[in-house]
Amino acid sequence: MGLGMNTLGIEAGTYILIGSIFVLLLPGLPLAFNTGLVALIFTFGWFGPTALPLVTARVYGFITEYSLVAVPMFVLMASLLDRSGIARDLFNAMRIFAGRLPGGVGVQTLVVAFFLAAMSGIIGGEIVLLGILALPQMLRLGYDRSIAIGVCCAGGSLGTMVPPSIVLIIYGLMASVSIADLFVAAITPATILMLSYVTYVLGRCALNPELGPPLPLEEAKMPATEKLRAAKSVVLPALIALMVLGSIYGGVASVTEAASMGAFGVLIAILIRREFSFRVLQESVTQTLNTCGMIIWIGIGAAALVGVYNLMGGNRFVSQSILGIEAAPVIIILIMMGILVVLGLFLDWIGIAMLTLPIFVPIIKQLGYDPIWFGILFCVNMQVSFLSPPFGPAAFYLKGVAPPGIELPHIFKAVLPFIALQFIVLILLLFVPDLAMWMLR
């Protein structure tokens, strides 16, 4: 028997459970231990020790999911890319996109960001790379500080959408839908997002070229030999992206197998470039273990919490509460998006996914919507959370490598126009689902 908490009823229990999570976040308790502790309290308080095996069975089901193996492989890819010169050479090679165009280096940065996202699907490392490579370059050329910062943060956050995005992989696991189909559906929205950023930068710089001065004439000119060298710098990244995405879309390999091929491909590329050392490998593996450990622990805590909440009848309570709203289904979707936006101000995306998707996805299916389409909405929403103050991770990643004088308030102010663009794309996808689904028809 429990400790009598079940006499509170599911409604009061829901409010206490949610309140407990936010109260424990205030002193800085990591989300993984926060959710795990709340899960244990409610398991023993509501049901007693006899319910513990049911909760642990849910945790076991999460950590033994085969597709989860793709996550450390993609993280390893990104870690190896961080420590190689592939990204630097790719950025230099993409000068052809800059030329003498006002805002051209900003466009160059966004194109490189899209390319890097297609190789690894990791966001933090991509923002750091852009902060090291692109931000000083734009500031040296006299770019408006807000545009330069916004391009690096928004471009780096494209990793939430561009396949092979880890956000898409986790959503596929939680929603029990095809990850390959999610990758296909994400291509068009990710491209629209990138083009919307490009259009914004070019539009602002066309109206006022001083916001994004073009490259000096001597830097914009590329001799034939340098163009050939630039073309060679694109070959290896293109082959890696083709190896990963081509094998998935071609039906040759599953996402997990393709991730392993990608990690192996990056390792071979580093060997070809003579940049390999055991120190590089050790640091990459260590970073992979740290990152994946965080993801797994958050997943374990959230899986336990959702497991006990479902046993309490919480999934039925939330489902009935949301479906009981006398409004059109699209209004219900908007409410869900609003909940995700609010949670994104305070929680990490992996925690949001683990806590909300087991409840939201069944409701989406009950409303007659495609969960793959909802997955694309979820990923765009998580891209907003990466930029949103006060805890947007993108700002803290960039602050760690930004030149002196750039503070967090400058970064959060700079990303506001890009957050607005993300909301526009989110609304567009909500009312025109075929933008995401046309390739699956």
Secondary structure, DSSP 8 states (H G I E B T S, - for coil): ---SGGGG-HHHHHHHHHHHHHHHHTTT--HHHHHHHHHHHHHHHHT-GGGHHHHHHHHHHHHT-GGGGHHHHHHHHHHHHHTSSHHHHHHHHGGGGTTT-TTHHHHHHHHHHHHHHHHH--SHHHHHHHHHHHHHHHHHTT--HHHHHHHHHHHHGGGGTSSS-HHHHHHHHHHT--HHHHHHHHHHHHHHHHHHHHHHHHHHHHH-GGGS----HHHH---HHHHHHHHHHHHHHHHHHIIIIIHHHTTSS-HHHHHHHHHHHHHHHHHHTT---HHHHHHHHHHHHHHHHHHHHHHHHHHHHHHHHHHTTHHHHHHHHHHTS-S-HHHHHHHHHHHHHHHHTTS-HHHHHHHHHHHHHHHHHHTT--HHHHHHHHHHHHHHHHH-TTT-HHHHHHHTTS-TT--HHHHHHHHHHHHHHHHHHHHHHHH-THHHHGGG-
